[in-house]
Amino acid sequence: MSTARLLRRARNLPQPPTPILVISKVVLCAMPIAEIAIGAVYLHDCPRQHYIPIHLIVQGVFSLVLVMLSCLPCTHEPEDTPPSKLSQSIMGWNSLISVFLFCWFIAGNVWTYSIYQPNYNKITTNVNPYCDRTLYLFSFWTMTVVYILMGVSLVVGCIYLIFSCVTGRASDNDNV
């Protein structure tokens, strides 16, 4: 199957019903709101790596902005009309924010995983600084779940491609 045909088929997938879209947007907003809340509540509770709560707040804010940009009506224009200036501008901002979030995610990985198993005890005579347990474990498991979901998506995608090739859905004589 040619790449152009595959892309055309991907663009022409039916859009889910509006209630499903609304529910998915609400679910997508839950995690960034939780990141902002936990980062703000525990802002000064991780002297061991003070960037972890800042990372959660910034990631939550920019993730919410990305979700809100995808809700704008000008991002859902018909295929047969040329994109408007506003739509092109929003697509540019979407791309810029996505690249920033990717880089910010990598930085958060460095900050979080570099102090794996920090001292959780705030009242201690130990000279090592502590990091609040809730803050650290939330950051740690948020990143770990992202990696798990990426792995599952990769495996499912490979299985789908193998299934498509075996059943003949991806034949070479498709019209382009």
C-alpha positions in Angstrom: 0.0 0.0 0.0 1.4 3.4 -0.9 2.0 6.0 1.7 -0.3 8.4 0.0 -3.2 6.0 0.1 -2.5 5.1 3.7 -2.5 8.8 4.7 -5.7 9.4 2.7 -7.4 6.5 4.5 -6.3 7.9 7.8 -7.7 11.4 7.1 -11.0 10.0 5.9 -11.8 8.0 9.1 -15.2 8.8 10.4 -15.4 11.4 13.2 -16.7 10.0 16.5 -20.1 11.4 17.8 -20.1 14.7 19.6 -20.7 13.2 23.1 -17.7 10.9 22.7 -15.6 13.9 21.7 -16.8 15.9 24.7 -16.1 13.0 27.1 -12.6 12.5 25.6 -11.8 16.2 26.0 -12.9 16.1 29.7 -10.8 13.0 30.3 -7.8 14.6 28.6 -8.2 17.7 30.9 -8.3 15.6 34.1 -4.6 14.7 34.1 -3.2 18.2 33.4 -5.5 19.6 36.1 -4.2 17.0 38.5 -0.6 17.9 37.5 -1.2 21.6 38.1 -2.9 20.9 41.5 -0.2 18.5 42.8 2.6 20.7 41.5 1.1 23.8 43.2 0.3 22.1 46.5 3.7 20.6 46.9 5.7 23.5 45.2 8.2 23.8 48.0 8.2 20.2 49.2 11.0 18.7 47.2 14.3 20.4 48.0 16.1 17.3 46.6 14.9 18.3 43.0 13.0 21.5 43.1 12.2 21.3 39.4 9.7 18.4 39.8 6.8 20.5 41.0 7.6 23.2 38.4 7.7 20.5 35.8 4.3 19.3 36.7 2.7 22.8 36.7 4.2 23.8 33.3 3.4 20.4 31.8 -0.2 20.7 33.0 -0.7 24.3 31.8 0.7 23.6 28.3 -1.3 20.4 28.0 -4.5 22.2 28.9 -3.6 24.9 26.3 -3.1 22.2 23.7 -6.5 20.6 24.5 -8.2 24.0 24.3 -6.6 24.8 21.0 -8.0 21.5 19.6 -11.5 22.6 20.7 -11.5 25.7 18.5 -14.0 25.4 15.6 -11.5 26.7 13.0 -9.3 23.5 13.5 -12.1 21.4 12.0 -12.4 22.8 8.5 -13.5 20.6 5.5 -10.8 19.0 3.4 -11.9 20.5 0.1 -11.4 24.1 1.2 -8.0 25.7 1.7 -7.1 26.4 5.4 -7.7 29.9 6.6 -5.0 32.1 8.1 -6.4 31.5 11.6 -6.5 27.7 11.1 -2.9 27.8 9.9 -1.9 29.9 12.9 -3.5 27.5 15.3 -1.9 24.5 13.6 1.5 26.3 14.0 0.8 26.9 17.7 -0.3 23.3 18.1 3.0 22.1 16.6 5.1 24.4 18.6 3.4 23.5 21.9 3.7 19.8 21.0 7.4 20.1 20.4 7.8 22.0 23.7 5.8 19.4 25.6 8.0 16.6 24.2 11.2 18.4 25.2 9.7 19.3 28.6 8.7 15.6 29.1 12.3 14.6 28.5 13.6 17.2 31.0 11.0 16.0 33.5 12.3 12.4 33.1 15.8 13.5 33.9 14.7 15.5 37.0 12.4 12.7 38.3 14.3 9.5 37.4 17.7 11.0 38.5 16.7 11.0 42.1 14.9 7.6 42.1 13.9 6.6 45.6 14.5 9.9 47.3 14.3 10.4 51.0 10.6 10.8 51.7 11.0 11.7 55.4 10.7 15.5 55.9 11.7 15.3 59.6 15.0 13.6 59.6 18.5 14.1 60.8 19.8 12.8 57.4 21.8 15.4 55.5 20.2 14.4 52.2 17.3 16.6 51.2 13.8 15.0 51.0 11.1 15.0 48.4 7.4 14.7 49.3 6.2 11.1 48.6 2.9 12.1 46.9 4.7 14.6 44.6 7.5 12.3 43.6 5.4 9.2 43.1 2.8 11.1 41.1 5.5 12.5 38.8 7.2 9.1 38.6 4.1 7.1 37.8 2.8 9.7 35.3 5.9 9.3 33.3 6.0 5.6 33.7 2.4 5.3 32.5 3.2 7.3 29.4 6.0 4.9 28.6 3.7 1.9 29.2 1.0 3.4 26.9 3.6 4.1 24.2 4.8 0.5 24.4 1.3 -0.9 24.2 0.5 1.4 21.2 3.6 0.3 19.4 2.8 -3.4 20.0 -0.9 -2.9 18.9 0.3 -1.0 15.8 2.7 -3.7 14.8 0.1 -6.4 15.3 -2.4 -4.4 13.2 0.2 -4.0 10.4 1.1 -7.7 10.4 -2.6 -8.6 10.4 -3.2 -6.2 7.5 -0.4 -7.7 5.5 -1.5 -11.3 6.2 -5.1 -10.8 5.4 -4.3 -8.9 2.2 -5.7 -5.5 3.1 -2.4 -3.9 2.3 -2.0 -5.2 -1.3 0.4 -3.7 -3.8 -2.2 -3.2 -6.5 -4.2 -0.6 -4.6 -5.1 2.4 -6.8 -3.2 5.5 -5.9 
